[in-house]
Amino acid sequence: MDFSISDKMETILEMVREFIDKEVIPLEKSFLRSSFRNLLPRLEEKRQMVRHMELWAPPHPKEYGGMGLDLVEFALVSEELGRSPLGHFVFGCQAPDAGNIEILHLYGTDEQKKRYLAPLVRGDIRSCFSMTEVEMPGSNPVMLETTATRDGDFYVINGQKWYTTAADGAAFAIVMAVTNPDAPPHLRASMLIVPTDTPGFNLVRNISIMGHEGDDWHSHAEILYQSCRVPAENLLGPEGHGFVIAQERLGPGRIHHCMRWIGECQRALELMCRRANSRAIAPGKNLASRQIIQTWVAECSAEIQAARLMVLHAAWKMNAQGTKAAREEISLIKFYVAKVLQRVIDLALQVHGGLGMSDDTILSFLYRFERAARIYDGVDEVHKVSVAKRILQRYI
């Protein structure tokens, strides 16, 4: 693996970092103390600035207005954007839209690309991804209760989904539902595009997460599909290929998440060091003079660097050999980086003491909302068991 970064990428990373520091991080206090919807006008101003800088939609296709960065290049950008929870949104590459853009580009018809992909990349609309169900195991996407029954030129969708991120205010959902119940398990489900103004698409609530319901993009919804009829032309990809498409979406998505987490780790470490250097604990002494703090700083730095290199290697392998060839590396980074993330945030909060518990820094937000890192996109335990079985198989 070549670790060199082109001069062009170095310039892009410098521009992104400077923009995050000067334009995005200052918005975090308003983000923590107000609704996301109230912040949208100011966020749109920043997004327009990003467009003028030609940094809009870094991983998305050039023909639709993105920068067209490859997975390793975007991993590096994602690290910088991850230093603020608003970073990816401001640069037009936020989940779940980023994943939906990928599968629309790969599997969408010309009409679907025109109607949904193009405005999604431009940032004119938002979308959501509706797969996780209340009663079914989220780590096993072949087990679904939601159905999409063919009725002439339509599919009729019935079922209950939750953790449909950013459904509040989204223009459409991509829904995974069973269309072929008698087929083998991995060929039963399909992906369907459902405009959110379709009768039968019911947003029941924004789920309260760690005491916060959220709104607009920053929310996770429960959706009830009740005889929701969509044209058969809204089928995304071949019928019965929902699982295959989901894997296409989730592999790169885990790279995106992990590099975003690395950015959060870097931010938490920065805050930890600044606090340690500035917090007096006795005349002429500060927290940084204590060996336990020095140990934490060293350990966090080593763990972040190890996690970062693991993710970049996984991204490189996926670029070079494809998602299937990199599945072991993807499982490893998913649980390892999540563990590093939680440890670094926890120690940074500890160094801040009571200040860390407050919303006067971003740390308490990260502590609350990134506990889910060990759950979404496959719980840690499933990834560990899966990768361990493959490793053990080599020595039989």
SEDREN-617456 format. One record per residue (C-alpha): residue in one letter; x, y, z. Coordinates in steps of 0.1 Angstrom, whole numbers. Example, Ala and Ser with C-alpha at 12.3 -4.5 7.8 and 13.67 -1.06 7.14 Angstrom:
# SEDREN-617456
+---+-------+-------+-------+
| r |    xx |    yy |    zz |
+---+-------+-------+-------+
| A |   123 |   -45 |    78 |
| S |   137 |   -11 |    71 |
+---+-------+-------+-------+
# end
This chain:
# SEDREN-617456
+---+-------+-------+-------+
| r |    xx |    yy |    zz |
+---+-------+-------+-------+
| M |     0 |     0 |     0 |
| D |    13 |    34 |   -10 |
| F |     9 |    59 |    19 |
| S |    18 |    90 |    -2 |
| I |    -9 |   116 |    -7 |
| S |    -9 |   137 |   -39 |
| D |    -3 |   174 |   -38 |
| K |   -39 |   179 |   -49 |
| M |   -53 |   158 |   -21 |
| E |   -30 |   176 |     4 |
| T |   -45 |   209 |    -7 |
| I |   -81 |   195 |    -5 |
| L |   -75 |   182 |    30 |
| E |   -60 |   215 |    42 |
| M |   -90 |   234 |    27 |
| V |  -115 |   210 |    44 |
| R |   -98 |   212 |    77 |
| E |   -96 |   250 |    77 |
| F |  -133 |   252 |    67 |
| I |  -144 |   229 |    95 |
| D |  -124 |   248 |   121 |
| K |  -135 |   283 |   110 |
| E |  -170 |   278 |    96 |
| V |  -185 |   246 |   110 |
| I |  -173 |   240 |   146 |
| P |  -186 |   275 |   156 |
| L |  -221 |   263 |   147 |
| E |  -220 |   234 |   172 |
| K |  -233 |   254 |   202 |
| S |  -264 |   263 |   183 |
| F |  -266 |   226 |   171 |
| L |  -265 |   214 |   207 |
| R |  -290 |   239 |   220 |
| S |  -316 |   242 |   193 |
| S |  -335 |   221 |   168 |
| F |  -317 |   210 |   136 |
| R |  -344 |   226 |   115 |
| N |  -338 |   260 |   130 |
| L |  -301 |   257 |   121 |
| L |  -308 |   248 |    85 |
| P |  -306 |   284 |    70 |
| R |  -271 |   289 |    85 |
| L |  -261 |   254 |    74 |
| E |  -273 |   261 |    38 |
| E |  -251 |   292 |    38 |
| K |  -221 |   270 |    46 |
| R |  -231 |   245 |    20 |
| Q |  -232 |   272 |    -6 |
| M |  -197 |   282 |     4 |
| V |  -186 |   246 |     0 |
| R |  -201 |   245 |   -35 |
| H |  -183 |   277 |   -45 |
| M |  -150 |   261 |   -32 |
| E |  -157 |   231 |   -55 |
| L |  -155 |   207 |   -25 |
| W |  -192 |   196 |   -27 |
| A |  -201 |   159 |   -25 |
| P |  -165 |   145 |   -23 |
| P |  -173 |   108 |   -30 |
| H |  -201 |   113 |   -55 |
| P |  -199 |   110 |   -93 |
| K |  -185 |   140 |  -112 |
| E |  -212 |   137 |  -139 |
| Y |  -238 |   146 |  -112 |
| G |  -218 |   174 |   -96 |
| G |  -196 |   155 |   -71 |
| M |  -158 |   154 |   -68 |
| G |  -155 |   118 |   -77 |
| L |  -130 |   109 |   -51 |
| D |  -121 |    72 |   -47 |
| L |  -126 |    53 |   -14 |
| V |   -92 |    60 |     1 |
| E |   -93 |    97 |    -9 |
| F |  -127 |   101 |     6 |
| A |  -116 |    82 |    37 |
| L |   -90 |   109 |    43 |
| V |  -116 |   137 |    37 |
| S |  -141 |   119 |    59 |
| E |  -116 |   119 |    88 |
| E |  -114 |   157 |    86 |
| L |  -152 |   161 |    82 |
| G |  -157 |   138 |   112 |
| R |  -142 |   164 |   135 |
| S |  -176 |   179 |   137 |
| P |  -210 |   161 |   137 |
| L |  -221 |   187 |   111 |
| G |  -192 |   182 |    88 |
| H |  -206 |   156 |    64 |
| F |  -239 |   173 |    61 |
| V |  -223 |   206 |    52 |
| F |  -202 |   190 |    25 |
| G |  -231 |   170 |    10 |
| C |  -219 |   135 |    18 |
| Q |  -240 |   126 |    49 |
| A |  -256 |    93 |    57 |
| P |  -280 |    79 |    47 |
| D |  -279 |    99 |    15 |
| A |  -243 |    89 |     7 |
| G |  -252 |    52 |     7 |
| N |  -284 |    58 |   -13 |
| I |  -265 |    77 |   -39 |
| E |  -241 |    48 |   -43 |
| I |  -268 |    22 |   -50 |
| L |  -289 |    46 |   -72 |
| H |  -257 |    52 |   -93 |
| L |  -250 |    14 |   -95 |
| Y |  -285 |     1 |  -100 |
| G |  -309 |    29 |  -109 |
| T |  -326 |    32 |  -142 |
| D |  -320 |    64 |  -163 |
| E |  -354 |    77 |  -151 |
| Q |  -346 |    69 |  -114 |
| K |  -312 |    87 |  -117 |
| K |  -329 |   117 |  -132 |
| R |  -357 |   119 |  -107 |
| Y |  -339 |   109 |   -75 |
| L |  -301 |   106 |   -79 |
| A |  -294 |   140 |   -95 |
| P |  -313 |   162 |   -70 |
| L |  -299 |   141 |   -42 |
| V |  -263 |   147 |   -52 |
| R |  -271 |   184 |   -57 |
| G |  -284 |   186 |   -22 |
| D |  -319 |   198 |   -33 |
| I |  -336 |   169 |   -15 |
| R |  -328 |   143 |    12 |
| S |  -336 |   106 |    14 |
| C |  -338 |    78 |    40 |
| F |  -330 |    41 |    40 |
| S |  -357 |    18 |    55 |
| M |  -344 |   -16 |    64 |
| T |  -342 |   -22 |   101 |
| E |  -374 |   -37 |   117 |
| V |  -387 |   -36 |   153 |
| E |  -391 |   -74 |   158 |
| M |  -364 |   -87 |   135 |
| P |  -326 |   -89 |   142 |
| G |  -309 |   -59 |   126 |
| S |  -277 |   -78 |   120 |
| N |  -295 |  -104 |    98 |
| P |  -310 |   -85 |    68 |
| V |  -324 |  -117 |    53 |
| M |  -350 |  -118 |    82 |
| L |  -376 |   -93 |    73 |
| E |  -414 |   -91 |    79 |
| T |  -421 |   -61 |    57 |
| T |  -436 |   -73 |    24 |
| A |  -440 |   -58 |   -11 |
| T |  -466 |   -77 |   -30 |
| R |  -469 |   -73 |   -68 |
| D |  -503 |   -61 |   -79 |
| G |  -503 |   -55 |  -116 |
| D |  -481 |   -25 |  -123 |
| F |  -476 |   -18 |   -87 |
| Y |  -460 |   -31 |   -55 |
| V |  -481 |   -28 |   -23 |
| I |  -459 |   -25 |     8 |
| N |  -469 |   -34 |    43 |
| G |  -448 |   -35 |    74 |
| Q |  -431 |   -16 |   102 |
| K |  -396 |    -2 |   101 |
| W |  -376 |    18 |   127 |
| Y |  -343 |    36 |   129 |
| T |  -350 |    50 |    95 |
| T |  -325 |    77 |    98 |
| A |  -334 |   112 |    85 |
| A |  -369 |   102 |    74 |
| D |  -382 |   135 |    89 |
| G |  -381 |   159 |    59 |
| A |  -369 |   133 |    34 |
| A |  -383 |   133 |    -1 |
| F |  -381 |    95 |    -6 |
| A |  -371 |    63 |    11 |
| I |  -354 |    33 |    -2 |
| V |  -372 |     4 |    14 |
| M |  -361 |   -32 |    17 |
| A |  -390 |   -56 |    17 |
| V |  -398 |   -92 |     9 |
| T |  -410 |   -97 |   -27 |
| N |  -403 |  -133 |   -32 |
| P |  -411 |  -152 |     0 |
| D |  -406 |  -187 |   -15 |
| A |  -371 |  -179 |   -29 |
| P |  -339 |  -189 |   -11 |
| P |  -333 |  -165 |    19 |
| H |  -308 |  -143 |     2 |
| L |  -331 |  -138 |   -28 |
| R |  -363 |  -130 |   -11 |
| A |  -360 |   -92 |    -6 |
| S |  -359 |   -63 |   -30 |
| M |  -352 |   -26 |   -29 |
| L |  -380 |    -1 |   -37 |
| I |  -380 |    37 |   -40 |
| V |  -410 |    52 |   -21 |
| P |  -417 |    89 |   -22 |
| T |  -426 |    99 |    13 |
| D |  -458 |   117 |     2 |
| T |  -471 |    83 |   -10 |
| P |  -504 |    73 |     8 |
| G |  -496 |    46 |    32 |
| F |  -462 |    59 |    41 |
| N |  -467 |    69 |    78 |
| L |  -439 |    85 |    99 |
| V |  -451 |    74 |   133 |
| R |  -425 |    93 |   154 |
| N |  -389 |   103 |   157 |
| I |  -375 |    78 |   182 |
| S |  -361 |    93 |   214 |
| I |  -323 |    85 |   214 |
| M |  -306 |    89 |   248 |
| G |  -333 |   114 |   257 |
| H |  -333 |   133 |   224 |
| E |  -359 |   129 |   197 |
| G |  -341 |   151 |   171 |
| D |  -357 |   165 |   140 |
| D |  -351 |   168 |   102 |
| W |  -318 |   151 |    92 |
| H |  -307 |   146 |   128 |
| S |  -334 |   120 |   137 |
| H |  -343 |    84 |   135 |
| A |  -379 |    75 |   127 |
| E |  -404 |    47 |   131 |
| I |  -423 |    42 |    98 |
| L |  -455 |    22 |    92 |
| Y |  -462 |    11 |    57 |
| Q |  -499 |     5 |    53 |
| S |  -509 |    -7 |    18 |
| C |  -484 |    17 |     4 |
| R |  -486 |    14 |   -34 |
| V |  -457 |    24 |   -56 |
| P |  -453 |    18 |   -94 |
| A |  -433 |   -13 |  -103 |
| E |  -409 |    10 |  -121 |
| N |  -397 |    21 |   -86 |
| L |  -380 |   -13 |   -81 |
| L |  -343 |    -5 |   -76 |
| G |  -322 |   -32 |   -93 |
| P |  -334 |   -67 |  -101 |
| E |  -362 |   -82 |   -81 |
| G |  -349 |  -104 |   -53 |
| H |  -315 |   -87 |   -52 |
| G |  -322 |   -66 |   -21 |
| F |  -296 |   -84 |     0 |
| V |  -269 |   -81 |   -27 |
| I |  -276 |   -44 |   -30 |
| A |  -276 |   -39 |     8 |
| Q |  -241 |   -55 |     9 |
| E |  -229 |   -31 |   -18 |
| R |  -242 |    -3 |     3 |
| L |  -229 |   -14 |    37 |
| G |  -193 |   -22 |    28 |
| P |  -182 |    13 |    18 |
| G |  -206 |    27 |    44 |
| R |  -185 |    10 |    71 |
| I |  -154 |    27 |    57 |
| H |  -172 |    60 |    58 |
| H |  -184 |    55 |    94 |
| C |  -149 |    44 |   106 |
| M |  -131 |    73 |    92 |
| R |  -157 |    96 |   106 |
| W |  -151 |    80 |   140 |
| I |  -113 |    86 |   135 |
| G |  -121 |   123 |   130 |
| E |  -141 |   123 |   162 |
| C |  -113 |   106 |   180 |
| Q |   -89 |   133 |   167 |
| R |  -112 |   160 |   179 |
| A |  -116 |   144 |   214 |
| L |   -78 |   140 |   217 |
| E |   -73 |   177 |   207 |
| L |   -98 |   187 |   234 |
| M |   -82 |   164 |   259 |
| C |   -47 |   179 |   254 |
| R |   -59 |   215 |   254 |
| R |   -78 |   209 |   287 |
| A |   -48 |   191 |   303 |
| N |   -25 |   219 |   294 |
| S |   -48 |   247 |   306 |
| R |   -64 |   232 |   337 |
| A |   -46 |   242 |   368 |
| I |   -46 |   217 |   397 |
| A |   -21 |   234 |   420 |
| P |     1 |   265 |   419 |
| G |    24 |   261 |   389 |
| K |    10 |   227 |   380 |
| N |   -17 |   216 |   355 |
| L |   -33 |   183 |   346 |
| A |    -7 |   176 |   318 |
| S |    20 |   173 |   345 |
| R |     4 |   142 |   358 |
| Q |    17 |   109 |   345 |
| I |   -17 |    93 |   343 |
| I |   -28 |   120 |   319 |
| Q |     4 |   116 |   299 |
| T |    -3 |    79 |   297 |
| W |   -38 |    84 |   284 |
| V |   -26 |   108 |   258 |
| A |     1 |    84 |   246 |
| E |   -23 |    54 |   246 |
| C |   -51 |    73 |   228 |
| S |   -26 |    85 |   201 |
| A |   -13 |    50 |   195 |
| E |   -48 |    35 |   193 |
| I |   -61 |    62 |   170 |
| Q |   -31 |    57 |   147 |
| A |   -35 |    20 |   146 |
| A |   -72 |    23 |   139 |
| R |   -66 |    49 |   112 |
| L |   -41 |    27 |    94 |
| M |   -65 |    -3 |    96 |
| V |   -92 |    17 |    80 |
| L |   -71 |    31 |    52 |
| H |   -58 |    -4 |    45 |
| A |   -94 |   -17 |    43 |
| A |  -103 |    11 |    19 |
| W |   -72 |     5 |    -2 |
| K |   -81 |   -32 |    -5 |
| M |  -117 |   -25 |   -13 |
| N |  -105 |    -1 |   -40 |
| A |   -81 |   -26 |   -55 |
| Q |   -99 |   -59 |   -51 |
| G |  -136 |   -52 |   -43 |
| T |  -159 |   -54 |   -13 |
| K |  -159 |   -92 |   -11 |
| A |  -121 |   -95 |    -9 |
| A |  -120 |   -69 |    19 |
| R |  -149 |   -83 |    40 |
| E |  -125 |   -96 |    67 |
| E |  -108 |   -62 |    70 |
| I |  -142 |   -45 |    71 |
| S |  -154 |   -66 |   100 |
| L |  -121 |   -59 |   119 |
| I |  -123 |   -22 |   115 |
| K |  -160 |   -21 |   124 |
| F |  -156 |   -34 |   160 |
| Y |  -120 |   -22 |   166 |
| V |  -125 |    15 |   156 |
| A |  -158 |    16 |   176 |
| K |  -139 |     4 |   207 |
| V |  -112 |    30 |   202 |
| L |  -137 |    57 |   196 |
| Q |  -155 |    50 |   229 |
| R |  -123 |    48 |   249 |
| V |  -109 |    81 |   235 |
| I |  -142 |   100 |   241 |
| D |  -145 |    85 |   276 |
| L |  -110 |    96 |   286 |
| A |  -114 |   130 |   270 |
| L |  -145 |   135 |   290 |
| Q |  -128 |   123 |   322 |
| V |  -100 |   148 |   317 |
| H |  -126 |   176 |   314 |
| G |  -144 |   165 |   346 |
| G |  -177 |   183 |   352 |
| L |  -172 |   204 |   321 |
| G |  -172 |   172 |   300 |
| M |  -206 |   162 |   313 |
| S |  -221 |   195 |   302 |
| D |  -230 |   206 |   267 |
| D |  -204 |   233 |   268 |
| T |  -182 |   211 |   248 |
| I |  -190 |   185 |   221 |
| L |  -178 |   156 |   242 |
| S |  -211 |   148 |   260 |
| F |  -229 |   147 |   226 |
| L |  -203 |   123 |   212 |
| Y |  -205 |   102 |   243 |
| R |  -243 |    99 |   241 |
| F |  -247 |    94 |   204 |
| E |  -216 |    73 |   195 |
| R |  -225 |    46 |   220 |
| A |  -245 |    33 |   190 |
| A |  -212 |    28 |   171 |
| R |  -210 |    -7 |   185 |
| I |  -245 |   -15 |   173 |
| Y |  -254 |     0 |   139 |
| D |  -242 |   -16 |   107 |
| G |  -238 |   -49 |   125 |
| V |  -232 |   -53 |   162 |
| D |  -196 |   -58 |   173 |
| E |  -203 |   -93 |   185 |
| V |  -216 |  -105 |   150 |
| H |  -185 |   -90 |   133 |
| K |  -162 |  -107 |   158 |
| V |  -178 |  -141 |   154 |
| S |  -179 |  -138 |   116 |
| V |  -143 |  -129 |   112 |
| A |  -131 |  -154 |   138 |
| K |  -148 |  -182 |   120 |
| R |  -130 |  -173 |    88 |
| I |   -96 |  -170 |   105 |
| L |  -101 |  -204 |   123 |
| Q |  -110 |  -220 |    90 |
| R |   -75 |  -214 |    77 |
| Y |   -59 |  -236 |   103 |
| I |   -81 |  -267 |   100 |
+---+-------+-------+-------+
# end
